[in-house]
Amino acid sequence: MASLMESLIDNLEQQNEAYKSLLKLSMDKTPVIISADLEALMRITDDEQEFVNRINSLDKKRQENMKDIANVINKDVDSLKVVDLIDILKARPAEQKRLADIYDRLRDTLSQMKRVNEQNKQLIESSLEMVQFDLNVLQAYRAAPETANYTSNAYSAGTYMGVDKGAFDKKQ
């Protein structure tokens, strides 16, 4: 059981380091979103994907560790949580402290990650709203009202005010 706990603790420490790296990338992403630097945003997103793949791999190993530990202590793997393991390890204070410490650090890292991602999400939504506003202004400009010109048969011969579709100013 000691080697299983050691393996779980090492895995959680590796996950925490990977999440810290992912957190740093998310924090680096904030000014990139503000400046609308799409090229830098694509690079950061690619780097993030590498860490996400690593975290997924580590999480599979953690699940295997938890399954093995659950079998040894005769508990249901689906209901066994790290908090439960911390309680179970009262007889081994050194392992209990290490597991509790990494659990707290991982929880703090994930909390920071959630905060930064929420901030980035709001920035992206604001940017999308501005783009939508700009598109609406351009569409409204192109769909300006017709002038009130009529033919002798009382049909509208009005033209649209503003820029005609497909026309451009070749002087510029």
C-alpha positions as CSV (number, residue, x, y, z in Angstrom):
1,M,0.0,0.0,0.0
2,A,2.9,2.3,0.7
3,S,4.2,2.1,-2.8
4,L,0.7,2.8,-4.1
5,M,0.3,5.9,-2.0
6,E,3.8,7.1,-3.0
7,S,2.8,6.6,-6.7
8,L,-0.5,8.5,-6.1
9,I,1.3,11.4,-4.4
10,D,3.9,11.6,-7.1
11,N,1.2,11.6,-9.7
12,L,-0.7,14.4,-8.0
13,E,2.5,16.4,-7.8
14,Q,3.1,16.0,-11.5
15,Q,-0.5,17.0,-12.2
16,N,-0.1,20.1,-10.1
17,E,3.1,21.1,-12.0
18,A,1.3,20.6,-15.3
19,Y,-1.6,22.7,-14.1
20,K,0.7,25.4,-12.9
21,S,2.3,25.5,-16.4
22,L,-1.2,25.6,-17.9
23,L,-2.1,28.4,-15.5
24,K,0.9,30.4,-16.6
25,L,-0.1,30.1,-20.2
26,S,-3.7,31.1,-19.4
27,M,-2.3,34.2,-17.6
28,D,-0.1,35.0,-20.6
29,K,-3.2,34.7,-22.8
30,T,-5.0,37.6,-21.1
31,P,-2.9,40.4,-22.6
32,V,-2.9,38.6,-25.9
33,I,-6.7,38.6,-25.9
34,I,-6.8,42.3,-25.0
35,S,-4.4,43.2,-27.8
36,A,-6.3,40.9,-30.3
37,D,-3.0,39.3,-31.4
38,L,-4.5,36.2,-33.1
39,E,-1.1,34.7,-34.1
40,A,0.1,34.8,-30.5
41,L,-3.2,33.4,-29.3
42,M,-2.9,30.5,-31.7
43,R,0.6,29.7,-30.4
44,I,-0.6,29.8,-26.8
45,T,-3.5,27.6,-27.6
46,D,-1.2,25.0,-29.2
47,D,1.0,25.1,-26.2
48,E,-2.0,24.7,-23.9
49,Q,-3.1,21.6,-25.9
50,E,0.2,19.9,-25.2
51,F,-0.3,20.4,-21.4
52,V,-3.9,19.3,-21.6
53,N,-2.8,16.0,-23.3
54,R,-0.1,15.5,-20.6
55,I,-2.7,16.2,-17.8
56,N,-5.1,13.7,-19.4
57,S,-2.4,11.1,-19.4
58,L,-1.5,11.8,-15.8
59,D,-5.2,11.6,-14.8
60,K,-5.5,8.1,-16.4
61,K,-2.6,7.0,-14.2
62,R,-4.2,8.6,-11.2
63,Q,-7.4,6.7,-11.8
64,E,-5.5,3.5,-12.1
65,N,-3.7,4.3,-8.8
66,M,-7.1,5.0,-7.1
67,K,-8.5,1.7,-8.4
68,D,-5.5,-0.2,-7.1
69,I,-5.7,1.5,-3.7
70,A,-9.5,0.9,-3.5
71,N,-8.9,-2.8,-4.2
72,V,-6.2,-3.0,-1.4
73,I,-8.4,-1.3,1.2
74,N,-11.6,-3.0,-0.1
75,K,-13.5,0.2,-0.9
76,D,-15.6,1.1,-3.9
77,V,-13.4,3.0,-6.4
78,D,-16.3,5.2,-7.6
79,S,-16.9,6.6,-4.1
80,L,-13.3,6.7,-2.9
81,K,-11.9,10.3,-2.9
82,V,-8.5,11.7,-2.0
83,V,-10.1,13.3,1.1
84,D,-11.1,9.8,2.2
85,L,-7.5,8.6,1.8
86,I,-6.3,11.4,3.9
87,D,-8.6,10.2,6.7
88,I,-7.6,6.6,6.2
89,L,-3.9,7.5,6.6
90,K,-4.2,8.7,10.2
91,A,-1.9,5.8,11.3
92,R,0.8,7.1,8.9
93,P,1.2,10.9,9.6
94,A,4.0,11.5,7.2
95,E,2.1,10.1,4.2
96,Q,-1.1,11.8,5.4
97,K,0.7,15.2,5.6
98,R,2.2,14.8,2.1
99,L,-1.1,13.7,0.6
100,A,-3.0,16.6,2.3
101,D,-0.4,19.1,1.2
102,I,-0.4,18.1,-2.4
103,Y,-4.2,18.0,-2.3
104,D,-4.4,21.5,-1.0
105,R,-1.8,22.8,-3.5
106,L,-3.6,21.2,-6.4
107,R,-7.0,22.6,-5.2
108,D,-5.5,26.1,-5.0
109,T,-3.9,25.8,-8.5
110,L,-7.2,24.7,-10.0
111,S,-9.0,27.5,-8.2
112,Q,-6.6,30.1,-9.7
113,M,-7.0,28.4,-13.1
114,K,-10.8,28.7,-12.9
115,R,-10.5,32.4,-12.0
116,V,-8.2,33.2,-14.9
117,N,-10.2,31.2,-17.4
118,E,-13.4,32.9,-16.4
119,Q,-11.6,36.3,-16.9
120,N,-10.4,35.2,-20.3
121,K,-13.9,34.0,-21.2
122,Q,-15.4,37.4,-20.3
123,L,-12.7,39.2,-22.4
124,I,-13.4,36.9,-25.4
125,E,-17.1,37.4,-25.1
126,S,-16.6,41.2,-25.0
127,S,-14.4,41.0,-28.1
128,L,-17.1,39.0,-29.9
129,E,-19.7,41.5,-28.9
130,M,-17.6,44.3,-30.3
131,V,-17.1,42.4,-33.6
132,Q,-20.9,41.8,-33.8
133,F,-21.6,45.5,-33.1
134,D,-19.1,46.5,-35.9
135,L,-20.8,44.0,-38.3
136,N,-24.2,45.4,-37.5
137,V,-23.1,49.0,-38.1
138,L,-21.6,48.0,-41.4
139,Q,-24.8,46.1,-42.4
140,A,-26.9,49.1,-41.4
141,Y,-24.8,51.4,-43.4
142,R,-25.1,49.3,-46.5
143,A,-28.9,49.0,-46.0
144,A,-29.6,52.7,-45.8
145,P,-33.1,53.8,-46.8
146,E,-34.1,54.4,-50.3
147,T,-34.6,57.9,-51.7
148,A,-38.1,58.9,-52.5
149,N,-37.9,59.0,-56.3
150,Y,-40.9,57.7,-58.3
151,T,-41.4,57.1,-62.0
152,S,-44.4,58.5,-63.9
153,N,-46.2,55.2,-63.3
154,A,-45.9,55.7,-59.5
155,Y,-43.2,53.0,-59.2
156,S,-40.3,53.5,-56.9
157,A,-37.2,54.3,-58.7
158,G,-35.3,55.3,-55.6
159,T,-31.7,54.4,-55.0
160,Y,-30.1,53.4,-51.8
161,M,-28.2,56.1,-49.9
162,G,-24.7,55.4,-49.0
163,V,-22.3,53.1,-50.8
164,D,-23.8,51.0,-53.6
165,K,-23.2,47.3,-53.3
166,G,-20.1,46.2,-55.1
167,A,-18.9,49.8,-55.6
168,F,-15.6,51.1,-54.1
169,D,-13.7,54.3,-54.3
170,K,-10.7,53.7,-56.5
171,K,-9.1,57.0,-55.5
172,Q,-8.2,55.7,-52.1
